[in-house]
Structure formats: C-alpha cells, structure tokens
Amino acid sequence: MKLAQLSAFAAALVMSSVVLAEGGGDRAFEKMMAANDRSVEKFVAKEQARDPVVLNEKKDDKTKDL
C-alpha cells in the first residue's frame, strides 16, 4: 500500500512539473520581447526624424572646466 501511495505521489509531482513547464511562460516572454523590440524601433525612428541637437564645444573665459 505504501509503495502505491509513494508512486502515486511521485507521479503527481512529475505530472505537475510537466504541466507547469508548458504553461505558456515562454510564449508570454516572447510576446513581451517582440513588443519591446517594436517600441524600441518606433523610438529610434522618432528620434532620427527629429532635428539633431547641436552642441557648441567652444569654451570662453567664463566657462570653467569641469
């Protein structure tokens, strides 16, 4: 009787780990990464469409070196 209970318990543990492993976590992660890639592409396209910011590297007497 104990062998049957032990084997049923072991089978339940194995089955639960198999079912939880296939629960769709990989699909959710893949979907999240695809959405992130799309948003980064949109951001880069938007930033490239803007006028570039020109920095003046010329320093005068009043400007202190940091």
MARBA-3410 file (N, C-alpha, C, O; in Angstrom, 1 decimal):
66
0.8,-1.2,0.0,0.0,0.0,0.0,0.9,1.3,0.0,0.6,2.2,-0.7 ~ 2.0,1.2,0.8,2.8,2.4,0.9,3.5,2.6,-0.5,3.8,3.7,-0.9 ~ 3.9,1.5,-1.2,4.5,1.7,-2.5,3.6,2.3,-3.5,4.0,3.1,-4.3 ~ 2.3,2.0,-3.4,1.3,2.5,-4.3,1.1,4.0,-4.0,1.0,4.8,-4.9 ~ 1.1,4.4,-2.7,0.9,5.8,-2.4,2.2,6.6,-2.8,2.0,7.7,-3.3
3.3,6.0,-2.5,4.6,6.7,-2.9,4.7,6.9,-4.4,5.1,8.0,-4.9 ~ 4.3,5.9,-5.1,4.4,6.0,-6.6,3.3,7.0,-7.1,3.6,7.7,-8.1 ~ 2.2,7.0,-6.5,1.1,8.0,-6.9,1.6,9.4,-6.6,1.4,10.3,-7.4 ~ 2.2,9.6,-5.5,2.7,10.9,-5.1,3.8,11.3,-6.1,3.9,12.5,-6.5 ~ 4.7,10.4,-6.4,5.8,10.8,-7.3,5.3,11.1,-8.7,5.8,12.0,-9.4
4.3,10.3,-9.2,3.7,10.6,-10.5,3.0,12.0,-10.5,3.0,12.7,-11.5 ~ 2.3,12.3,-9.4,1.7,13.6,-9.3,2.7,14.7,-9.3,2.4,15.8,-10.0 ~ 3.8,14.6,-8.7,4.9,15.6,-8.7,5.4,15.7,-10.2,5.7,16.9,-10.6 ~ 5.7,14.6,-10.8,6.2,14.7,-12.2,5.2,15.3,-13.1,5.6,16.2,-13.9 ~ 3.9,14.9,-13.0,2.9,15.5,-13.9,2.7,17.0,-13.7,2.6,17.7,-14.6
2.8,17.4,-12.4,2.6,18.8,-12.1,3.8,19.7,-12.7,3.5,20.8,-13.2 ~ 5.0,19.2,-12.6,6.1,19.9,-13.1,6.1,20.0,-14.6,6.5,21.0,-15.2 ~ 5.6,18.9,-15.3,5.5,18.9,-16.7,4.4,19.9,-17.2,4.6,20.6,-18.1 ~ 3.3,19.9,-16.5,2.2,20.8,-16.8,2.6,22.2,-16.6,2.3,23.1,-17.5 ~ 3.2,22.5,-15.5,3.6,23.9,-15.2,4.7,24.4,-16.2,4.8,25.6,-16.5
5.6,23.5,-16.6,6.6,23.9,-17.5,6.1,24.3,-18.9,6.7,25.1,-19.6 ~ 4.9,23.7,-19.3,4.3,24.1,-20.6,3.2,25.1,-20.4,2.3,25.2,-21.3 ~ 3.2,25.9,-19.3,2.1,26.8,-19.0,2.1,28.0,-19.9,1.2,28.8,-19.7 ~ 3.0,28.2,-20.8,3.0,29.4,-21.7,3.9,30.5,-21.3,3.8,31.6,-21.8 ~ 4.7,30.3,-20.3,5.7,31.3,-19.9,6.6,31.7,-21.0,6.9,32.9,-21.1
7.0,30.8,-21.8,7.9,31.1,-23.0,7.2,31.9,-24.0,7.7,32.9,-24.6 ~ 5.9,31.6,-24.2,5.1,32.4,-25.2,4.9,33.8,-24.7,5.0,34.8,-25.5 ~ 4.6,34.0,-23.4,4.4,35.3,-22.8,5.7,36.1,-22.9,5.7,37.3,-23.2 ~ 6.9,35.5,-22.6,8.2,36.1,-22.7,8.5,36.6,-24.1,8.9,37.7,-24.3 ~ 8.2,35.7,-25.1,8.4,36.0,-26.5,7.6,37.2,-26.9,8.0,38.1,-27.7
6.3,37.2,-26.5,5.4,38.3,-26.9,5.9,39.6,-26.2,5.8,40.6,-26.9 ~ 6.3,39.5,-25.0,6.8,40.7,-24.4,8.1,41.3,-25.1,8.2,42.5,-25.2 ~ 9.0,40.4,-25.4,10.2,40.8,-26.1,9.9,41.4,-27.5,10.5,42.4,-27.9 ~ 8.9,40.8,-28.2,8.5,41.4,-29.5,7.9,42.8,-29.4,8.2,43.6,-30.2 ~ 7.1,43.0,-28.3,6.5,44.3,-28.1,7.6,45.3,-27.7,7.6,46.4,-28.2
8.6,44.8,-27.0,9.7,45.7,-26.6,10.5,46.1,-27.9,10.9,47.2,-28.0 ~ 10.8,45.1,-28.7,11.5,45.4,-30.0,10.8,46.4,-30.8,11.4,47.3,-31.4 ~ 9.5,46.3,-31.0,8.7,47.2,-31.8,8.7,48.6,-31.2,8.9,49.6,-31.9 ~ 8.6,48.7,-29.8,8.7,50.0,-29.2,10.0,50.7,-29.4,10.1,51.9,-29.5 ~ 11.1,49.9,-29.3,12.4,50.5,-29.5,12.6,50.9,-30.9,13.2,52.0,-31.2
12.1,50.2,-31.9,12.2,50.6,-33.3,11.4,51.9,-33.5,11.9,52.8,-34.2 ~ 10.2,52.0,-32.9,9.5,53.2,-33.1,10.2,54.4,-32.4,10.2,55.5,-33.0 ~ 10.8,54.2,-31.3,11.5,55.3,-30.6,12.7,55.7,-31.4,12.9,56.9,-31.6 ~ 13.5,54.8,-32.0,14.6,55.1,-32.8,14.2,55.9,-34.0,14.8,56.9,-34.4 ~ 13.1,55.5,-34.7,12.6,56.1,-35.9,12.2,57.6,-35.5,12.4,58.5,-36.3
11.5,57.7,-34.4,11.1,59.1,-34.0,12.3,60.0,-33.7,12.2,61.1,-34.0 ~ 13.3,59.4,-33.0,14.4,60.2,-32.7,15.2,60.6,-33.9,15.8,61.7,-34.0 ~ 15.3,59.8,-34.9,16.0,60.1,-36.1,15.3,61.1,-37.0,15.9,61.8,-37.7 ~ 14.0,61.2,-36.8,13.2,62.1,-37.6,13.3,63.5,-37.0,13.0,64.5,-37.7 ~ 13.7,63.7,-35.8,13.8,65.0,-35.1,15.1,65.7,-35.6,16.0,65.0,-36.1
15.1,67.0,-35.5,16.3,67.7,-35.9,17.4,67.4,-34.8,17.1,67.4,-33.6 ~ 18.6,67.3,-35.3,19.6,66.9,-34.3,20.0,68.1,-33.5,19.8,69.3,-33.9 ~ 20.4,67.9,-32.3,20.8,68.9,-31.3,22.2,69.2,-31.5,23.1,68.3,-31.5 ~ 22.6,70.5,-31.8,24.0,70.8,-32.0,24.5,71.4,-30.7,24.0,72.3,-30.1 ~ 25.6,70.8,-30.3,26.3,71.3,-29.1,27.5,72.2,-29.5,28.2,71.8,-30.4
27.6,73.3,-28.8,28.7,74.2,-29.1,29.8,73.8,-28.1,29.7,73.9,-26.9 ~ 30.9,73.3,-28.7,32.0,72.9,-27.9,33.0,74.0,-27.6,34.0,73.8,-26.9 ~ 32.7,75.2,-28.2,33.6,76.3,-28.0,33.5,76.8,-26.5,32.4,77.0,-26.0 ~ 34.6,77.0,-25.9,34.6,77.5,-24.5,35.2,78.9,-24.5,36.1,79.2,-25.2 ~ 34.7,79.7,-23.6,35.2,81.0,-23.5,35.9,81.2,-22.1,36.0,80.2,-21.3
36.3,82.4,-21.7,37.0,82.6,-20.5,36.1,82.4,-19.3,36.6,82.1,-18.2 ~ 34.8,82.6,-19.4,33.9,82.5,-18.3,33.5,81.0,-18.0,33.0,80.7,-16.9 ~ 33.7,80.2,-19.0,33.3,78.8,-18.8,34.5,78.0,-18.0,35.6,78.1,-18.4 ~ 34.0,77.3,-17.0,35.0,76.6,-16.2,35.1,75.2,-16.7,34.1,74.6,-17.1 ~ 36.2,74.6,-16.6,36.4,73.2,-17.0,35.8,72.4,-15.8,36.1,72.7,-14.6
35.1,71.4,-16.1,34.5,70.5,-15.1,35.4,69.3,-14.8,35.0,68.5,-13.9
END
